[in-house]
Amino acid sequence: MREFLATFETIFNNAIFYYAMFVMSSYIVLTLLSAIEMNSYMKKNSYVNYREILVSPLAPSVSILAPAYNEEATIIENIRSLLSLHYGNYEVIIINDGSKDSTFQQMFDFYKLEKVDFAVDYQIKCNQIRGVYKSQLPSFSKLTVVDKVNGGKSDALNAGINVASKDLLLCIDVDCIVQEDAILKLAKPYLEEKYKVIATGGVVRIANSCKVEDGRLVEVNMPKNLWPRFQVLEYIRAFLMGRMAWSRLNGLLIISGAMGLFDKDTVIKVGGYDHSTVGEDMELVVRMRRYMYEQDRRFKVVYIPDPLCWTEAPADLQILGRQRNRWTRGTIETLWDHKDLFFNPRYG
């Protein structure tokens, strides 16, 4: 018995050691790849004049899709922020996902909305759209509001896709703070990459304790609460060390649900967002990659090391736990649903 326990202890210790070595080696490799990719990005973009993209007739058109559910406290400022982004050809589509508060009424009154005749092409399944509204004010001509029956974030985004008229889809959380030049930086890879770009994403930063005025970030501060401080470090590791490295390898499987720019044609061909998973952002990217491999088409999913979006992180441990539970379940569901991709040379 003593010999058995000694053998078991040796095997267990060796397993822990080799696992730790594997994890640390993986992080070292990813860090090196990330550094190479960021250095390459800085060399290519340090002297870029983004105004050329702003005025270029070749720049792709963009539809901003922002689902809103019970956002009465901030909806007006959020929309104003989106309407002030620096880009030429874009539209802002706010999808009111059956809000139970005054979200829709506030938009209706402030932006002088009126219902328009709009033949919705239901290319992607979604809950009933009750109406499409446009502003009567010329200064808000880019704004479209979709009022629909509640169905969750994925369903709201699918409704927005059915209404969108532009080439690319910028899917965001309506309460995020978006950098004014975010679209310019996200759209640039669509103009310069050799292969078809199906999605681009950027770094998401923590906005807790930062100073915001008129929907714009004017002062960056370290969060006062302990839990958001931990998340600042985690976000740096995840976005700069992780996703930049996988972007270098063209193996990126996720674009943050807070903000991502997608090729509309590819999104429609794969059927839009999946209602059945809590990890709709990762699942969509995996399905788009799968589609491109099955079509034998070369493609890229690009990540940018610039902070383009700021979001409030959970400051309560219980809320943080629920968020991480949802993220973990979403990842597991996606990997399980697409388990036939593992070790299959057809899918890269």
C-alpha positions as CSV (number, residue, x, y, z in Angstrom):
1,M,0.0,0.0,0.0
2,R,2.8,2.4,0.9
3,E,4.5,1.7,-2.5
4,F,1.2,2.4,-4.3
5,L,0.8,5.7,-2.5
6,A,4.4,6.7,-3.3
7,T,3.9,5.8,-6.9
8,F,0.6,7.7,-7.1
9,E,2.3,10.7,-5.4
10,T,5.1,10.7,-8.0
11,I,2.7,10.4,-10.9
12,F,0.6,13.2,-9.5
13,N,3.5,15.5,-8.9
14,N,4.9,14.9,-12.4
15,A,1.5,15.6,-13.9
16,I,1.2,18.9,-12.0
17,F,4.8,19.8,-13.0
18,Y,4.4,19.1,-16.7
19,Y,1.0,20.8,-16.8
20,A,2.5,23.9,-15.2
21,M,5.5,23.8,-17.6
22,F,3.1,23.5,-20.6
23,V,0.9,26.4,-19.4
24,M,3.9,28.7,-18.7
25,S,5.6,27.7,-22.1
26,S,2.3,28.5,-23.9
27,Y,2.1,31.9,-22.2
28,I,5.7,32.7,-23.2
29,V,5.1,31.8,-26.8
30,L,1.9,33.8,-26.9
31,T,3.6,36.8,-25.4
32,L,6.4,36.7,-28.0
33,L,3.9,36.3,-30.8
34,S,1.8,39.2,-29.4
35,A,4.9,41.4,-29.1
36,I,5.8,40.7,-32.8
37,E,2.3,41.4,-33.9
38,M,2.0,44.7,-32.0
39,N,5.4,45.8,-33.3
40,S,4.3,45.1,-36.8
41,Y,1.1,47.0,-36.2
42,M,2.9,50.0,-34.8
43,K,5.3,50.1,-37.8
44,K,2.5,50.0,-40.3
45,N,0.2,52.4,-38.5
46,S,2.4,55.0,-36.7
47,Y,2.2,57.5,-39.6
48,V,-1.2,56.5,-41.1
49,N,-3.4,59.4,-42.1
50,Y,-6.8,58.1,-41.2
51,R,-8.4,61.1,-42.8
52,E,-7.7,59.4,-46.1
53,I,-10.0,56.6,-45.1
54,L,-12.5,59.1,-43.8
55,V,-12.9,60.7,-47.2
56,S,-12.1,57.7,-49.4
57,P,-15.0,56.5,-51.7
58,L,-13.4,53.0,-51.4
59,A,-14.0,52.9,-47.6
60,P,-16.6,50.2,-46.8
61,S,-20.0,51.5,-45.5
62,V,-20.8,50.5,-41.9
63,S,-24.1,49.8,-40.0
64,I,-23.7,50.2,-36.3
65,L,-26.1,47.7,-34.5
66,A,-26.8,48.5,-30.8
67,P,-29.4,46.5,-28.9
68,A,-31.1,48.4,-26.1
69,Y,-33.2,46.9,-23.3
70,N,-34.3,49.1,-20.3
71,E,-31.6,51.7,-20.9
72,E,-33.7,54.8,-20.1
73,A,-31.0,56.3,-17.8
74,T,-28.4,56.6,-20.6
75,I,-29.9,55.9,-24.0
76,I,-29.9,59.6,-25.2
77,E,-26.3,60.1,-24.4
78,N,-25.3,56.7,-25.8
79,I,-26.9,57.5,-29.1
80,R,-25.4,61.0,-29.2
81,S,-22.0,59.4,-28.8
82,L,-22.5,56.9,-31.6
83,L,-23.7,59.7,-34.0
84,S,-20.5,61.6,-33.4
85,L,-18.1,58.9,-34.5
86,H,-15.5,59.9,-37.1
87,Y,-16.5,58.1,-40.2
88,G,-18.1,58.9,-43.6
89,N,-20.6,56.4,-44.7
90,Y,-22.3,54.8,-41.7
91,E,-25.7,54.5,-40.1
92,V,-26.7,53.9,-36.5
93,I,-29.4,51.3,-35.8
94,I,-30.7,51.1,-32.3
95,I,-32.8,48.0,-31.6
96,N,-35.3,48.5,-28.8
97,D,-35.7,44.9,-27.6
98,G,-39.1,45.2,-26.0
99,S,-37.9,47.5,-23.2
100,K,-40.3,47.7,-20.3
101,D,-39.2,51.2,-19.2
102,S,-39.3,54.5,-21.1
103,T,-36.3,53.7,-23.3
104,F,-38.3,53.9,-26.6
105,Q,-40.4,56.8,-25.5
106,Q,-37.3,58.9,-24.7
107,M,-35.8,58.1,-28.1
108,F,-39.1,58.9,-29.7
109,D,-39.4,62.3,-28.0
110,F,-35.8,63.5,-28.1
111,Y,-34.9,62.5,-31.6
112,K,-38.4,63.3,-33.1
113,L,-38.9,59.9,-34.5
114,E,-41.6,58.9,-37.0
115,K,-42.6,55.5,-38.2
116,V,-41.6,54.8,-41.8
117,D,-42.8,52.3,-44.3
118,F,-40.0,49.7,-44.4
119,A,-40.2,46.3,-46.0
120,V,-38.1,44.2,-43.7
121,D,-36.3,41.4,-45.5
122,Y,-36.2,38.6,-42.9
123,Q,-33.0,37.0,-44.2
124,I,-32.3,35.9,-40.7
125,K,-34.9,34.6,-38.3
126,C,-35.9,37.0,-35.5
127,N,-38.9,38.0,-33.4
128,Q,-41.5,40.3,-34.8
129,I,-40.4,43.8,-35.7
130,R,-43.2,46.2,-34.7
131,G,-41.9,49.2,-36.5
132,V,-38.9,51.0,-38.0
133,Y,-38.5,54.7,-37.1
134,K,-36.4,57.6,-38.5
135,S,-35.7,61.0,-37.1
136,Q,-37.5,64.0,-38.6
137,L,-34.5,66.1,-37.8
138,P,-31.8,66.4,-40.6
139,S,-29.0,66.4,-38.0
140,F,-30.0,62.8,-37.0
141,S,-30.5,61.4,-40.5
142,K,-28.1,58.6,-39.8
143,L,-30.3,57.3,-37.0
144,T,-32.7,54.4,-37.4
145,V,-34.7,52.9,-34.5
146,V,-36.1,49.4,-34.6
147,D,-38.9,48.5,-32.2
148,K,-39.4,44.7,-31.7
149,V,-40.7,42.0,-29.5
150,N,-38.2,41.0,-26.8
151,G,-36.0,38.1,-27.7
152,G,-32.6,38.8,-26.1
153,K,-29.3,40.3,-27.5
154,S,-28.8,37.7,-30.2
155,D,-32.3,38.1,-31.6
156,A,-32.0,41.9,-31.4
157,L,-28.8,41.9,-33.4
158,N,-30.4,39.6,-36.0
159,A,-33.3,42.1,-36.3
160,G,-30.7,44.8,-36.8
161,I,-29.0,42.8,-39.5
162,N,-32.3,42.4,-41.4
163,V,-32.7,46.2,-41.4
164,A,-29.0,47.1,-42.1
165,S,-28.2,48.5,-45.5
166,K,-24.4,48.8,-45.3
167,D,-21.5,46.5,-46.2
168,L,-20.1,45.9,-42.7
169,L,-21.8,45.4,-39.3
170,L,-20.4,47.0,-36.2
171,C,-22.1,45.1,-33.3
172,I,-21.7,46.8,-30.0
173,D,-23.2,47.1,-26.5
174,V,-25.2,50.3,-26.4
175,D,-23.8,51.4,-23.1
176,C,-20.1,51.1,-24.2
177,I,-18.0,54.2,-24.7
178,V,-16.6,54.1,-28.2
179,Q,-13.5,55.9,-29.3
180,E,-14.3,58.5,-32.0
181,D,-11.8,56.9,-34.5
182,A,-12.8,53.3,-33.7
183,I,-14.6,52.6,-37.0
184,L,-11.6,54.1,-39.0
185,K,-9.2,51.7,-37.3
186,L,-11.5,48.7,-37.5
187,A,-12.3,49.3,-41.2
188,K,-8.7,49.7,-42.3
189,P,-7.8,46.0,-42.5
190,Y,-10.8,45.5,-44.9
191,L,-9.0,47.9,-47.3
192,E,-5.4,46.6,-47.0
193,E,-5.4,42.9,-46.2
194,K,-4.5,40.5,-49.1
195,Y,-7.3,38.0,-48.2
196,K,-10.9,38.6,-47.3
197,V,-11.4,39.9,-43.8
198,I,-14.5,38.5,-42.2
199,A,-14.2,40.2,-38.7
200,T,-12.1,42.7,-36.8
201,G,-11.9,43.6,-33.2
202,G,-10.0,45.8,-30.8
203,V,-9.0,46.1,-27.2
204,V,-11.8,46.6,-24.6
205,R,-10.8,48.7,-21.6
206,I,-12.3,49.1,-18.1
207,A,-14.2,52.4,-17.7
208,N,-14.8,52.2,-13.9
209,S,-13.8,55.5,-12.1
210,C,-13.0,57.1,-15.5
211,K,-14.4,60.5,-16.2
212,V,-17.0,60.6,-19.0
213,E,-18.6,63.7,-20.4
214,D,-21.3,63.8,-23.2
215,G,-20.7,60.1,-24.0
216,R,-16.9,60.7,-24.4
217,L,-14.0,59.5,-22.2
218,V,-12.1,62.6,-21.0
219,E,-10.0,61.1,-18.2
220,V,-8.6,57.6,-17.6
221,N,-8.4,56.6,-13.9
222,M,-7.6,53.3,-12.1
223,P,-10.8,51.7,-10.7
224,K,-11.2,52.4,-7.0
225,N,-12.9,49.0,-6.3
226,L,-10.6,46.0,-5.9
227,W,-12.5,43.6,-8.3
228,P,-12.4,46.0,-11.4
229,R,-8.7,46.5,-10.7
230,F,-8.1,42.8,-11.0
231,Q,-10.1,42.9,-14.3
232,V,-7.9,45.7,-15.7
233,L,-4.9,43.3,-15.5
234,E,-7.0,40.4,-16.8
235,Y,-8.1,42.4,-19.8
236,I,-4.6,43.4,-20.6
237,R,-3.5,39.8,-20.6
238,A,-6.5,38.6,-22.6
239,F,-6.5,41.2,-25.3
240,L,-2.8,42.1,-25.7
241,M,-1.1,38.8,-24.8
242,G,-3.8,36.4,-26.0
243,R,-5.9,37.7,-28.9
244,M,-3.1,39.6,-30.6
245,A,-1.0,36.4,-30.7
246,W,-3.9,34.3,-32.1
247,S,-4.5,37.1,-34.6
248,R,-0.9,36.7,-35.7
249,L,-1.5,33.0,-36.3
250,N,-4.9,33.7,-37.9
251,G,-6.4,31.4,-35.3
252,L,-8.6,33.9,-33.5
253,L,-11.9,32.3,-32.4
254,I,-13.6,35.2,-30.6
255,I,-14.3,38.9,-31.2
256,S,-15.6,40.6,-28.1
257,G,-19.3,41.0,-27.9
258,A,-18.8,44.6,-26.6
259,M,-17.5,45.7,-30.1
260,G,-16.8,43.9,-33.3
261,L,-16.9,44.7,-37.0
262,F,-18.2,41.9,-39.3
263,D,-18.6,41.3,-43.0
264,K,-22.3,41.5,-43.5
265,D,-22.5,39.1,-46.4
266,T,-20.7,36.3,-44.5
267,V,-22.8,36.9,-41.4
268,I,-26.0,36.4,-43.4
269,K,-24.7,33.3,-45.2
270,V,-24.0,31.6,-41.9
271,G,-27.4,32.5,-40.5
272,G,-26.6,35.4,-38.1
273,Y,-26.4,35.0,-34.3
274,D,-27.4,31.8,-32.6
275,H,-30.2,32.2,-30.1
276,S,-29.5,28.9,-28.2
277,T,-26.1,29.8,-26.7
278,V,-25.0,32.4,-24.1
279,G,-21.7,32.8,-26.0
280,E,-23.1,34.3,-29.2
281,D,-20.0,36.3,-30.0
282,M,-17.6,33.4,-30.0
283,E,-20.1,31.1,-31.7
284,L,-20.6,33.4,-34.6
285,V,-16.9,33.8,-35.3
286,V,-16.3,30.0,-35.1
287,R,-19.3,29.5,-37.5
288,M,-17.9,32.1,-39.9
289,R,-14.5,30.6,-39.9
290,R,-16.0,27.2,-40.5
291,Y,-18.0,28.5,-43.5
292,M,-14.9,30.0,-45.1
293,Y,-13.0,26.8,-44.7
294,E,-15.8,24.8,-46.2
295,Q,-15.9,27.2,-49.2
296,D,-12.1,26.8,-49.6
297,R,-11.6,30.6,-49.3
298,R,-8.6,32.3,-47.8
299,F,-9.7,34.7,-45.0
300,K,-8.5,36.6,-42.0
301,V,-9.8,37.5,-38.6
302,V,-7.9,40.6,-37.4
303,Y,-7.3,42.0,-34.0
304,I,-6.1,45.6,-33.3
305,P,-4.1,46.5,-30.1
306,D,-5.7,50.0,-29.9
307,P,-8.2,50.6,-27.1
308,L,-11.4,51.3,-29.1
309,C,-14.1,50.6,-26.5
310,W,-14.6,51.2,-22.8
311,T,-17.0,49.3,-20.6
312,E,-18.1,49.1,-17.0
313,A,-16.8,46.0,-15.3
314,P,-18.6,44.3,-12.5
315,A,-17.7,45.7,-9.1
316,D,-19.6,43.1,-7.1
317,L,-18.2,39.6,-6.6
318,Q,-21.6,38.0,-7.1
319,I,-22.2,39.8,-10.4
320,L,-18.7,39.1,-11.6
321,G,-19.2,35.4,-10.8
322,R,-22.4,35.3,-12.9
323,Q,-20.6,37.0,-15.8
324,R,-17.7,34.5,-15.7
325,N,-20.2,31.6,-15.4
326,R,-21.9,32.9,-18.5
327,W,-18.6,33.3,-20.4
328,T,-17.5,29.8,-19.4
329,R,-20.7,28.2,-20.4
330,G,-20.7,30.0,-23.7
331,T,-17.2,28.8,-24.5
332,I,-18.0,25.2,-23.6
333,E,-21.2,25.2,-25.6
334,T,-19.5,26.6,-28.7
335,L,-16.6,24.1,-28.5
336,W,-19.0,21.2,-28.0
337,D,-21.3,22.3,-30.9
338,H,-18.2,22.5,-33.2
339,K,-16.3,19.5,-31.8
340,D,-15.9,18.0,-35.2
341,L,-13.5,20.8,-36.1
342,F,-10.9,19.6,-33.6
343,F,-7.8,17.9,-35.2
344,N,-9.5,18.2,-38.6
345,P,-6.9,19.4,-41.1
346,R,-9.7,20.7,-43.3
347,Y,-10.4,23.5,-40.8
348,G,-6.8,24.7,-40.4
